[in-house]
Amino acid sequence: MNRRFALWLALVAAFTLAAAARYQPGWLQTDILALAGDSDAAPAVAAAQRKLNGQLQGSVLWMLVGPAAEAETLAHATEMLAQQLRAAAAITRLEYRWAEAERYQREWALLFPMRQQLLTGADRNLLAETPEALVRRQLAALYGPEGAGIDLERDPFATFRHYFAAGPQLATQVFGEIPVQQRGEHAFTLLQSTATPVALGGKVRTPLLQLREELQRWAEARNLTLLSVGAPLHTEYAAAGAQREIRLIGGLSIAAICLLSLLIFRSMRPLLLSVFAIAAGIASGTAAVIALLGQMHILAFVFGTTVTGLAIDYAFHFICNRMRPGPARDRDVLPGLLLGLVSSCLAFFALALTPFPLLRQMGVFVGAGLIGAWLTVVLLFPSLLKLRQRRLHIAERLPPTKPSRYLAALAVLLLVGAAALPRIEFGDDLRLFYTPPEFLAEDETQLNDLLPSRPESAYFLVQGNDWRQLLEREWQLMGELQSAREEGALADFQALSLRFPPERIQRADWELMRDFYGSAPVQGFYTQLGYSATEAQQLVAALRQPFKAVTLPEWLAVAGGQYADLWLGCNAGGCASIVRLYGLQQTASLPSSLEGVTLVDPPRAIAAVMSQQRDLLLKLLPLVLLVVTVVIALRTGARRALSIIGLPLAAVVATLALAVLSGAAINLFHVAALLLVFGIGVDYAVFSHMSGRDERSHTLLAIGMAGITTLLGFGLLALSATPAIADFGLTLAVGTTLTLVLATLFFARAVEGGNR
């Protein structure tokens, strides 16, 4: 006992120290996009996605909507709403006075001396093609409502004013620096906030969702509508749901195991030892993930709770073997336990070889969890387990079945699977990870209807050796995007070079304006306004400003947040920026061959990664089958190894066939579940074939109990609100049921046959 207990403690210490060395706060993740990983992505693409994810992680946009006729009342209500948001513990930063002038003044002061070299696309075309039209436009404007704001001495043709006002505009009316927009019969205001991170330790709370409900009731009392969108709302909802599922699945599974153990073993000691083995499995799985991978997604932890359905198998087999009358014969069960562990771990650790984070975490968690549970059973149970022995006759009471019927069942299942393969359809989508609740989806739909300028998830990443080359490449891209916008494939786009063109373009604009100021139409413009020829010449001379070179970093220091967020910075590999897209049509054809330009579409990238990993696992299944067969053959011989492997193979093929015939689109998680069905089936088949004549009833009891607990552990996952988990759980439930039926049929065939 002392030596085994010391070894067990040493292993526990090793697991603990390895986990402690890699432990870091925030090791449990909730970010859905993190599930795709970026191991195969270019460093710049990964950096861009991390920055965008960081911007989205804490951002919550609030929209207060009211009647268009009550814009000023809406502005006052927005001020009241802002006070409540500032007072809320769930909010750390708030911006709603979008009309604040300080930033605009700084940017104006930097760019106004460059006014001769900064033009909008429309003004550039007028100057290049029909400069007289620009003069006529300004003469008409002078006698219109905007005439009082025209600077005849420094910006007489309002080219800089047009340039500076171009781009995203928030306000149509301003009340106390709060802009109120109007769309149809509705007016609305916007408040941008940053939420506190979701605390995943202990009970997951939902302060942001609770705040949303309280503020919506407040808005309804004033006949207003409050809409809210943002990743933190979904993170809170998903984290709370995942925790509920962990408690439901883990709790029900453990409760069922406890009840089953008490009914069968009629003693608390086997129950307590079984629960201890489960706890050891979960603890070792968590420690292994932290030590090897550094972090784990909460969905992987939900999957990992299913280790309770497998870790208990070793305990049941050991306990049932101890129930046999006579002296303890632990050596009879140890070879089967070891072979079952090796074969199961081969299946689970195959998942750890994939670059897909969720599968890798699942594989490490469950594989290491099984090892921890196995070590606990083998090292501690021999000394700690005391049980009243009983003779069982379960196997003998099975209805006798001819051996040929067992083989026929295997053949039928294999044929059904082969027949269903041509009908297989695949489908991988980000929505497998998370389906937003209806109340958040409705808010997002209504907000997008009123504010259709929210950026798409797809964007262009532009790279250059320095910022000058980057702006040139952006400018080339914008020419392509303008064509897509004119064709209706794209509503709009946003780029640094729209606000700060390359120096080449700035010099060309400067020359256009220089020639324009010296032209006869400009001289006639001032003469028509009553200036003398001499005064007109003096004004024109003053307008001709020298070219002023300003660097991109200098401009970014004073640029608005909507532009500064597009800049990714420079490093040894060069500089990078983002070009945002708005209103992208699904059928749009976007440029893909420009040097230094990459189209990044995270949802599509995740789907592509999932498809790649699904195909990888499909190719991995035959390899695992071959390796497991060889491992078993080394212990039992080739003939018996083929007999053993037939049971899990038939279960896997039949499970896949049932999924296909039910109309399900096979995704990564169906295939991952099939791999685990194979591991479970090998485990049951090994114990079935390796049990001696006097062990059959006790082995069948252990397999039955293991199967029931596995069904409870895995099958309950089918109740999950996350489609990926539900697909995984349902597939495993079907596969486990088939392996149980085949194992029982094998024992019935053994009764008829008399021996193996």
N, C-alpha and C positions, 0 to 999 in steps of 0.2 A: 504493500500500500504506500509506504513512505517513498519508495523509489519512483513509483508511478505518479504519485501526487507531486513530488518534486519536479519531475519532468514536465508535468502539466503546468505547474506554476512557472517554470522556466519559459515554456512556450507562450504563456499568457504575458509574461514580462516582455518577451521579444516582440510580440504583436503590439503591446502598449507603447514600447519605446519607439518602434518604427512609425506608429501613427503620430506620436507626440512630436517626432522630429519634423514631420511634414505638416502638422496641424497649423491652420491659419483661420482667423475669423472669416466668416462668410463662406465656409467650405460647402455649405448646403445651398445650392443654386435654385433659382426659380425662373430665370430668363429662358423663355421658349426658344429664342434664336440661338442660344448657346448649345442647343442639342445638335445643331448641324455641324458645329466645330469649324475650324479654319485651317486645319492641318494641311489641306491640299491647296489652299488659296494662296495667291501671291501675298507677300508681306504687306504691300501697300493696300491691297483690297481688304485684308484682315484688319489693318489699322483703321481704314475708313469705316468699316462696319462696326468696329469697337467704338469709334467716336460717335457714330450715329446712334448706336445702342445706348451709349452713355447719355446722349441728349434726350433719348426717348424714355430712359428708365425712370426718371423722376418727374417727367413733364406731364401736367394735367391742364387741359384747356377747358375753361368754363365759358359758356355762352348764355347770356341772359336775353330772352326774346320777349318782345311786347308789340303792341300795335304801332304801325308806322306813324300814326298821328300823335303819339305820346312819346316822342323822342327825348324831350327834356326830362320827363318823369322817369324814363328808363335810365337816363344818366344818373339821376339822384339815387335810384334803386341800386345801380351798380356801385355807387360809393358805399352804400349800406352793406351790400354783399361783400365788398372788399374788406370792410372792417371785420365782418364775421370770419372771413377766410384768414385774415391776419391773426385773429385771436385763436384759431384752431391749432391744436398741437400737431395735427397731421400735415400742416403746410409750413414750409420753411422760407419760401420766397414768393413774392407776388408782384406782378406787373400788370397795370391796367390803364395808367395814364399815358397812353401811347402817343399823345400829342406833346409830350415834354420837349422843349426846344433846345436844351443844352447840347445834346448830342448833334442835332442838326446844325447848330451854330458852329461847333468844332469842325464838322465835315465841310460846311460851307466855307469857313475861313481857309481851309486847306485847298479846296478845289476852285474857289472863285477866281483866283489869279490865273487858273488854267482854262478859263471859260471859253477861250478861242479855240481850244483843241479838244473839247468834249461835246459831242453831238449825239442826239438820238438818231436811230436809223431813219426815221421819217424825215428829219431835217437834213440829214446827210444826202438823202436821195433828192430832195428839193434843190439843195445847193448845187449838186452835180448835174441835174437835168434842167430845171427851170427856176433859177434864182429869183426871177421876177415874181414868181408865185409867192415866195417868202415875203417879199415887200408888200404885195397886195394883202396877204394874210394879216400882216402886222398893222397895216393901215386900217383894216376892218376891225381889228381887236382894239385899236386906240379909241374908237368911238363906241365900243361895246362896254359891258359891265366890268371887264377886267382891265380897262384902259388905265385906271388910276394906279395899278400896281406895276406898270411897265417902267423900267429904268432906261430912259432914252440916252443916257450918257455912257453907261457901262454895259448894258445888255439890251440894246434897243429892239432886237428882233426876238427876244425871249428864248434864244436857243439854249442858254444855260439853265434858265428857269424850267424849260421843258425837260432838259436832261436830268436836272436834280429831282424833279417830281415824278420821273418815270420809275417803273418798278411797282412792287406791291404797295398798294395804298389801303389804309384801314378806314379812314374817316370820310364820311360825306357831310356830317355835321359834328361840331365840337362844342361840348358843354363842360366848362371847367376842366379842360385838358382831357376829357373823356370823349373819345370819338364814338359816334353812333352811326352805324351803317344801315342802309335800307335795301331791302330786296322784296319787291312786290308789296304786299300789305304788311310785311313784318319789318320791324327795326330790331337791331341786336347790338350788343356790346360784347367784347371779348376780354377775358382775364386769364393771363398765363401764370400758372403756379408751379412750384416744385414741391413734391411730396416727400415726406420722410421715408426712408427705406423700410420695407416690411420686415418686422422682427420675426425670425423663424424659430427662435429658441422658445421652448415651452409652448403654451397655447398661442396659436396664430390669431391675432386680433385684426379687426377690419375697421380701423378708425376712419379711413378715407371713405369707404362705402357708407358708413354710418353718417359721416358728415354730409355726403351727397344726399342721403334721404332727408336729413333735417333741413338742408338748404332748399331742396325741392318743395318740401311742405311750406317753407317760408315764402318761396316764389309763388306757389299756387294761391296762397292767401292774398297775394297782391295782383292776382290775375295775370301773372307772368309765367314764363316757362324757363326752367333752368336745364341746360344740357351740359354734359361733361364727357370728355373723352381723354384717354391717356393710358399708357402702359401700367402705371401703378394701380389703377382700378382693377385691371385684369389680373395683375400679379397678386393682389390681395384676395380676389375671388378664387383664383386657381390654387393659391397656397392654402387657404382655408379649406377648400374642397379636397385637396390632396391629403391634408391632415385628417379630415373627417374619414376619408377612405382608408388611411393607414389604421386609424383606430377601429373602424368597422371591420375591415378585412382581418387585421391582426387580432383584434379582440374576439371576433366570432370564431376565427380559426383556433385560437388558444382555448376558448371556452368549449368548443366541440371536442378538442383533443382531451381536455380535462374530463369531460363527461364520458367520452369513449373509454378512457383509461380506467376510470373508476368502475364502469360497468364490467369491463373485461377482467381487469387485474384485481379488483376488489381490495385495493390497498392504496394509501396515499404515497408511499415511498416511490413506486414506479412513476406515479404522476409527477411528483416533485422532481425526480431525476430527469424525466422527459422534458419538463418545462425548463430545467436548468440547461439541458442540451440545446434546446431551441435558443435560449438567451445567449449561450456561448456561440452558437452559429451566427446570430445577428451581430453580436459584438465583434467577432473575428472578421465578418464580412465588411462591417463599417470600418474597422481598423485597416484592413487591407486596401480598401478604396482610398482612404486618406493617405496611407503610406505610399501607394503606387501611383495614384492619379492626382492626389492633392485636393480634389473636390468631387462632389457628387450632386447630381440633379435630384430634386425632390421626387420626380417621376421614377427615377432609378430606385429610390428608397421605397416607393410604393411597390415596385416590382420585387424588390429585395425582401419585402415582408413575406413573400411566398416561400422563402427559405424554411419557414415553419412547417410547410407541408412536406418538405424533403428531409430536413434535419431530423425529424422525428422517426424517419424510416429506420435509421440505424438503431435508435433506442428500442423501437418495437421489435426488431429482429433479435436483438440481444435479450430483451426481456422475455419474449416468447420462447426463445431457446432455453432460458433458465426455468421455464415452467415445466420442462420435461422431467418426468420422475427419475430419480436416481441422482448420483453425484453431478456437480456442475460440469458441463462439457462445453466450455466457452470456445475451445479450439475448433469445434465443429462449425461454428458460425463465423469465425474470424476470416477465413479465406473468402467466403461470400461477401462479407462486409468490405473487405479490401478491394475485391474485384468490382463490386458495385460502386465504390467510391471512385476508383480509377476511371471506370467507363463513364460515370456521370460527370466527373470533372473534365474529361476530354470534351464532352458536349458543351459544358458551360464555359470552359476556358476558351473554346473556339470563338465564342462571342467576344472575349477580351482581345482577340487578335484583330478585330475589325477597327477601323479608324473612326467609326461612328460613336460619339461620346456616350449616348444612352446605352447602347448595346455593350460597349466596353465596360462601363460602370456596372451594368447588370451581371456580365460574365464574371468580373472580379468579385463582386459582392456575393453572388450565390456560390461560386466555386470555392472561395475562401471560407464562406459560411459553412459549407458542407464539410470542409476539412476540419474546421473548428469543432463542429458537432461530432464528427467521427472520432477525433482525438479525445473528446470528452467521454464518449461512450467507451472507447477501448481502454483508456487509462484509468477512469474513475469508477465505471459501473461494476467491474469485477469485484471490488471490495465493498462498494456502498450498497449494491443491490441485494435485498433479501426478499424472497417471494415464496408464497405457498405453491408447491408444485401440483400440477393437475394433468391427468391424462386426457387427451383430446381425440375425437374421432370425426373431425370435420371433413377431412379428405375422403374417408371411407363412406360417408353419408352422401357424397355427391352422386347424382345419377350417372351410372356407367355410360361412357361414350367410347365408341370405337376409335382407335388411333387415326383411322383414315378420315374421320369427321373433323378432327383437329386440323389435319393437313388440308382438308377441303376448305375449311374456314379461312386459313391463311391464303390459299390460292384464290378464293373468291374476292377477298379484300384486295389482293394485289391486282387482280384483273379489273375490278371496279376502279381502282386508282389509275391504272393504265388507260382505261376508257375515258376517264374524266380529264386527263391531261390536255387533249387538244382543245378543250373548252375553257382553259384557264385564261383569265384576264388579270392584268396587273394594275394597281393604282396606289400611288404614294403622294401624299399631300401634307402640307403643314397643318391642315385642319385635323389631322389624326392626333396631334398633340393636345389640341385645345379647341373647344367649341365655345365661343363667347356666349354668355347668358343673354337672353332676349332683351332684358332691360338696358344693357350696355350697347347691344347692337342697334336698338332703336334710337338711342341717343346719337350714336355715330351717324346713322342714316339721316336723321333730321339735321344734324349739324352740317353734314356734307351738302345737303340740299341748299342750305342757306349760305354756306361758305365753300364753294366748289374749288377753291384754290389750295386745298391741302395737298402737300406733295405726295407723290407715289412712293411705294417702297422701292421701286427700281430707280437707279440713278446712274450717271456716268462718272467714272473715276478718270481724271486727267492727270498725267504725270509728265514731268519735264526735268531736264538737268538743272535748271534754275527757274526762277519765277518768270523770267522773260520768255523762255521757251514754252513754259506752261501756258501763259496767256496767249501765245500764238496758236497753240494747239486747241485751246478753248475757243478761240475765234473761228478757227476752221470748223470745229464741231458745230458752233452756233449757226454757221451757214447751212449745214445739213438739217439742223433742227428747225430752222425757219421754214425750210421747204416742207418738212413734216407738219408744221403748224398751219401752213397755207393749205395743205391737202386735208386738214381736219383730223389727222392721225394723232395730234398732240395739241392740247389746249394752250400750254405755255411752258416756259422753262426759266430757270434762274441760274446765273453764272457770275463769277467775279468779273469777267471781261465785259459783261453787259454794263457794268458800272465803271469799270476801270479798264479800258481797252488797251491792247498792246501799244507800245511806243510808236510802232510803224503806223498804226491807225490814227493815233493822236497827232502825229506829224502831218498825215494826209488831211485830217480835219482842219488842222491849223492853217495849212496852205489853202484849203477851200475857203475858209473864213477870211484869210488875208486877201485873196483875189476878190472875194465878194465885197469886202469893205471898200476896195478901190474901184468898184464898178459904178457905172452911170446910174443904175437903179437906186443904189444907196444914196448917192449924191442927190438924186431927185426926191428921195424919201424925206430928207431933211429940208430941202427947199420947199416941198409941198407943206411941211409943217410950220413954215415961216422963218426958218433959219436962213441967214445970208450965206452966200457961197463960201465966204471966208470962215464963218462959224461952222459950216458943214465940213469943210476940210479939216479944221481943228478937231472936231469931234471924231471924224474918221481916223485921223492920225492917232488920237488917244485910244481908239478901239483896237488898234493893231498892237497887241501885246506880244512880247517876245515869247518864244516857246519855253516852257518851264518843265523840266524833267523831275517827276516825283516817283519814288520807288513804291512798289506794291506794299512792302511792310509799313511805309509811312502812312499810306492810305488806310490800311487795315487797322492801324492804331486808333483811327477816329471813325471807322465805318460802322454802320448799324449791325446789330446782331444777326439779321437775316443774311448778311453777306459774310461777316466774320466766321459764322458757322460753316461756311463752304470751304474755308481754308484749312488744310490738314498740316501745313508746315513743311519744313525742309529737314533733311538729314543727309547722311553720306550718300544715300542712293538717289537723291534729287528732291524735287518738290512735288506736292500733290494737292489736288482740289477736287471738289464735288460739283457736278452740274445737276441740279434738281429738275425733276419732270413733274408736270401737272396735267391731269386729264388725259392720260395715256390710254389709247384704245388697244384692246387685246390683239387686234390684227395689225397693229402698226409695225412698219418696217423701219427700224432705226439703224443708223450707221454702225458698222461693226469692224471696219478695216482701217480706221484712221490710226496713225502711229501715236502711241502714248495714250490712247483712249480705250477704256474698257467699260462695257455695259455690265453693271452689277444688279442682279435681281435676286435678293435673298430668299424669298419664298420659292422661286424656281430653283435656286441653288440647293435649298434644303431637299426639295423633291428629287433633284438629280442625285444628291448624295444618298438619299434613302433608296433610290432605285439601284444605284451602284452597290450599296451594301446588301440589298435583297439578292441581287444577282451573285454577289460574292458568297453569301450564305448558301444559296442553292448549289453553288459549285463546291462549297465546303461540306455539305451533307454527305456526298459519296466518299469524300476523303475521310471524314469522321467514321463512317460506316466501315471503311477498309481498316483504319487504324484500330478501332475497337475490336473488330473481328480477329485481327492478328494478336492483339493483347489477350483476348479470351482463348484463342487457339493455343497460345503458349502455355496456358494453365489447364485446359480441358481437352485439347486435341482438335484437329480441324473439323471432324465430322460433328462433334457436339457443338463447336463454335458456330457452325452454319445453322444448326438447329436452334441455338439460343438467339442468333441474330435475326432469324425469321420472324419472331414475335414482334419486336419493335419496328422492324421494317414494314410489316403488314399494317401495324397501327398507324405509322407515319403516312403511308400511302393512302390508306382509307380516310384518315382525318383530312388530308389535303383534298381528296375527292369530295367529301361531304361539304367542305367549304366552297369548292367550285360549283357543285350542284345547287347550293343554296343561293347562288348568284353573287356571292361576295367577290369584290375585287381584291386579289391577293396582294398584300403589302408586306413590308419588311417585318412587321410584328407577327403576321401569320407564319412566316418562314422561321423567325426566331423561335416561336413556340413549337414548331415542328422539330427543330433541333433538340429542344428540351424534352419533347415527347419521346424522342428517340432515346435520350439519356435515361428517362424514367422507365421506359420499356425494357432497356437493357438491364437495368437494376432488377426489375421484377423477374425477367427471364433467367438471369443468373441465379437468383435464389431458388426459383422453381426447379431448375435443372440440377442444382448442386445439393439440394436437400436429400438426405438419405431416406430410406423407406420408413423408418420410425420417426422422422422429423417432419413428414409431409403436412400433417394437420397443424403443427405449430408454425411451420413456414407459411402455410396458406392463411392462417390467422394474422400473422405479421404483415403479409402482403395485402390482405383485405383492410386491415387497420391503416396501413400506410397509404393505400389507395384512397380510402375515405378522407383521411386528413389532407392528402394532396388535392383531392377534389375541392375540399373546403378552402384550402389555401389558394389554389389557382382558380377554381371555379368562381369564387366570389369576386375575382377581378372582372368578370363579365358584367358585374353590376356597376362598374366604374363609369363616371360621366365622361371620361377621357376616351375617345374612340380607340386610340392605340392600345391602351390598357385593356379595354373591353374585348378587342379582337384577340389580344394575347391570351387573356383568361379563358375566353370561350373555346379557342382552339386547344388549349391545354386541357380543359375539362373534357372535351370530346375525346382527345387522344388518350388521356388517362383512363377514361371509361372503357375504351376499346382494349387497352393493355390489361385492365382488370378482368374483362370478359375472357380474353384469350388465355390469361394465366389460369383462370378457373377452369376453362375448357381443357387446358393442358393437364391439370391435376385429375380431372374426370377421365381423361384419356389414359392417364397413368394407372388409375384404378382398374380400368378395363384391361389394360395391357399387362397388369401385374407387376411390371418393372420397366425400366428405361433401356 
